[in-house]
């Protein structure tokens, strides 16, 4: 991807100068639901909605969405007009279980291990900032042997505070004792771009394909890479634990 080499120097400079790096989980660390695998979980949430007779809370687009977060947000949106507290609790329980299960099989992002371990070795403070359940992120990091590299893992606590709201980013900064100007966030969506901007944190876009790169650019990301390889490539790097060899997928 042409943007890789053009932006790699900017990214190295950002990472060299920073005290804290905040990683989004799904994308920058792994692909949690590759090849549309989230559709079954979105259907599971819609089944719960139907059991409560609340299908009218979903728009036509939300009834067909493959992103379970879209369904969760839709019901949360109606909480002021309808008593959906029990439904939301059940949806959150189901969604968390599904995300944790997916985390056990997730496709790890190539060279993420090398980058994360290298940052940790330099004593850069690391945190996860995700719209997914924090339990899912912890599960995947533990399976990869990376949990000890992260000082904090912050995830979904309230559907109304998910990115693009800056809540999770601000929580991470507070837990790390890091000022916004001393941190960099790595994310792969426009929501990540906006959350970082609202929190006053510098941003690195990770776009694994041309569509992702375009979405990040359109959202205002000025620095975008398509692979971590240009950041970690040096003699001996490729022979270390290749982050995602055979697991990243297309």
Secondary structure, 3 states (H helix, E strand, C coil): CCHHHHHHHHHHHHHHHCCEEEECCECCCEECCHHHCCHHHHHHHHHHHHHCCCHHHCCHHHHHCCCHHHHHHHHHHCCCCCCCHHHHHHHHHHHHHHHHHHHHHCEECCCHHHHHHHHHHCCCEEEEECCCCHHHHHHHHHHHCCHHHCCEEECCCCHHHCCCCCHHHHHHHHHHCCCHHHEEEEECCHHHHHHHHHHCCEEEEECCCHHHHHHHHHCCCCCEECCCHHHHCCCCCCCCCCCCCCCCCC
